[in-house]
């Protein structure tokens, strides 16, 4: 009898307690993606506003780097990441940002050619030090990214006044 109690005690200690302690451990994350490396900017990036949006883009950086409503967004290794800083602190973002649906896929080519939908486009640069004031103040609304603030600005829509969708043509 003493022997069976002792064997039972050993079995409980050996098998039950390790299982209970594992049950108390936090579960591993469902997925673990590597975080993108820090961006080695020498100076803070300059941005441009994509016409007819409130999306700021860093045009002179080889990867896609955007600023939208207080967050920096980065597409890296097939996944989206966001941060409060332009060069570090990236967290994985499940899916893709909603605003990405309105970003024309050809925006970078238009920037390089200085043309948007067949019209001249010379977007003003927004310096990093002015970014917070610029987007919080709604200044992107004043010229819709066309660089024509005030009464001489182009009407809402493209340079011809028509609304241009992501495919580049009028909707």
KAGI-V471615 format. One record per backbone hydrogen bond with DSSP energy under -1.0 kcal/mol. CO is the residue of the C=O (numbers start at 0). NH is the residue of the N-H. Records with the same first field share a line. If there is no record, write none. Layout:
CO: NH / NH
This chain:
0: 4
1: 5
2: 6
3: 7
4: 8
5: 9
6: 10
7: 11
8: 12
9: 13
10: 14
11: 15 / 16
14: 18
15: 19
16: 20
17: 21
18: 22
19: 23
38: 40
46: 125
47: 56
49: 52
54: 49
55: 66
56: 47
63: 74
64: 57
65: 72
66: 55
67: 70
70: 67
71: 82
72: 65
73: 80
75: 78
78: 75
79: 92
80: 73
81: 90
82: 71
86: 38
90: 81
96: 99
97: 100
98: 101
103: 106
105: 109
106: 110
107: 111
108: 112
109: 113 / 114
113: 120
115: 118
118: 115
125: 46
126: 129
127: 130
129: 133
130: 134
131: 135
132: 136
133: 138
137: 140
138: 141
139: 143
142: 145
143: 51
149: 152
157: 160
161: 157
162: 170
164: 167
168: 164
